[in-house]
Amino acid sequence: MSSFEMTTESIAAAATGWRKGSRCAGNGACVEVGALRGGAVAARDAYDGDAGPVLTFSAAQWRAFTTAAKAGRYDLAG
């Protein structure tokens, strides 16, 4: 089965070490990330947990995203 054929449930089950973001408010409105084989990363809404959709990213895609986020690229103008 290729990664494109995996179901949301099988991806969620394959991910290990699910953890919430450090800025999680504790009200369930958080993102969780988990490790997949080969350095890939799975992300999901903490409120839905195993029942919700899961997005997957390669290690390079996740690294690029987190680097840009830390640099403020996605900050909203206030």
Sequence and secondary structure as in RCSB ss.txt:
>XXXX:A:sequence
MSSFEMTTESIAAAATGWRKGSRCAGNGACVEVGALRGGAVAARDAYDGDAGPVLTFSAAQWRAFTTAAKAGRYD
LAG
>XXXX:A:secstr
  GGG  HHHHHHH EEEEE TT  SSS  EEEEE GGG EEEEETTTGGGS EEEE HHHHHHHHHHHHTTTT 
   
